[in-house]
């Protein structure tokens, strides 16, 4: 019986498969599509995701393939309302890595292959049933053959129309935003093109026009369109449509040429209330879909995978109690809600229709983005370094649940070893060694020095603080680890 069956080989499923394999957990990953994504789709990998990818060991390949965007601007025509530099993000990766989803999937697939795991394509999950200690699945193969199999754990990374979510009977509540949007992957030419290392948003009375840089000298443009007549379908845009919007909303001065992808889309904003039941889990778009504003969707899904992988590995290997998995839904559902809320607010802000509201918005943006603290907050939110788990059942003490900055690791990133373990930060190495010896499966044997010697920290394999206690509170440290140990 396969320990973990992953349904869906997009960025989320590939990340989960790679992490579980690295931790020594057997996986099978399937996808009904005969081939990987061939279009750019999700474009940006943010700072926190890159930090977590350090544990995988494949960050350099992504940095080589991607383009570093160093900031974001908001303009009204050619008038600059404000600019935020991503160098304000407190991370070694203080930029937005622009990389087409097709390349993200290619690199993750190659990384997974280097670990000895191949994606089974043309294999579809037809249905499943749950038992006390496993799930029974029915799989359909491209040649028409059906297969019955068992898996200890089933994870749906199979997108917004998730078969796994439907099988669980989970509602996918939310709304479809009313506007039609255009997407164009093109080249820009001319003296007034937006900076090649910047995400540029142009606000206009008829709607936003946003330019994202892409490697290879290309750009992604998205813009709202007038609503199509009820019951009608809008034809795909042509290059002259894109040029007209550029002239109208971005002040002109550049040409759009050499299109490789032109399409229309609508924004759906939906989320499942629960991400798990028994031995079945959801991650990525199977659990939440967002407006593309902020480019957070894929990153949120990949971080679902990082969160679930170390917990599942510790439970599968008998190093932690199964109750550790109960933290997955509350932690990641809260993040999904926050990202959904932020993306909705950003979308509503840039699509204001009333002229008075637009004028007020522009004045407020120009005023607020003049403050360094606002720019810093905006950069941290976009880079996702502020994500925290303060309300998690795994968080105990002041500042628990917060991300430990990589500058404070004092060694390799927690969770980067061959097995996931918590890491103790204490000035008392002798007591630390004794504690690690008492909890050998849960705690890394190497004690590290905290930035504040008066504090004792137990840091999770994903780099978030689990326990924050006084430097001599060894009783609380033992109590914390005892709740995790099998």
Protein Blocks (a to p, Z undefined) as FASTA:
>chain_A
ZZbacehjafklmmmmmmmmmnopacddddfbfbdcfbfkjabdcfklmmmmmmnopmmm
mmmmmccdfbdcddehjacfbdcdfklpgcfblccddddfklmmmmmmmmmmmnopacde
hiacfbdcddfkbccdddddfkopacddddfbdcdfebjklfklmmnopaceddddfbdc
dddddddedjkbccfkbccddddfkbccdddddehhiacdddddddddehiacddddfkl
mmmmmmmmnogaiacehifbdcdddddddddfbfbehjaccehjlloccdfehplmmmmm
mmmmmmmmmmmmmmmnopacfklmmmmmmmmmmmmmmmmmmmmmmmmmmmofblklmmmm
mmmmmmmmmpmklmmmmmmmmnopmgccfkgckbgcehihiacdfklnopacehiambdc
dddddfblmlmmmmmmmmmmlpcfbdcddfblkbccdddfkopafbdcdfklmmlmmmmm
mmmpZZ
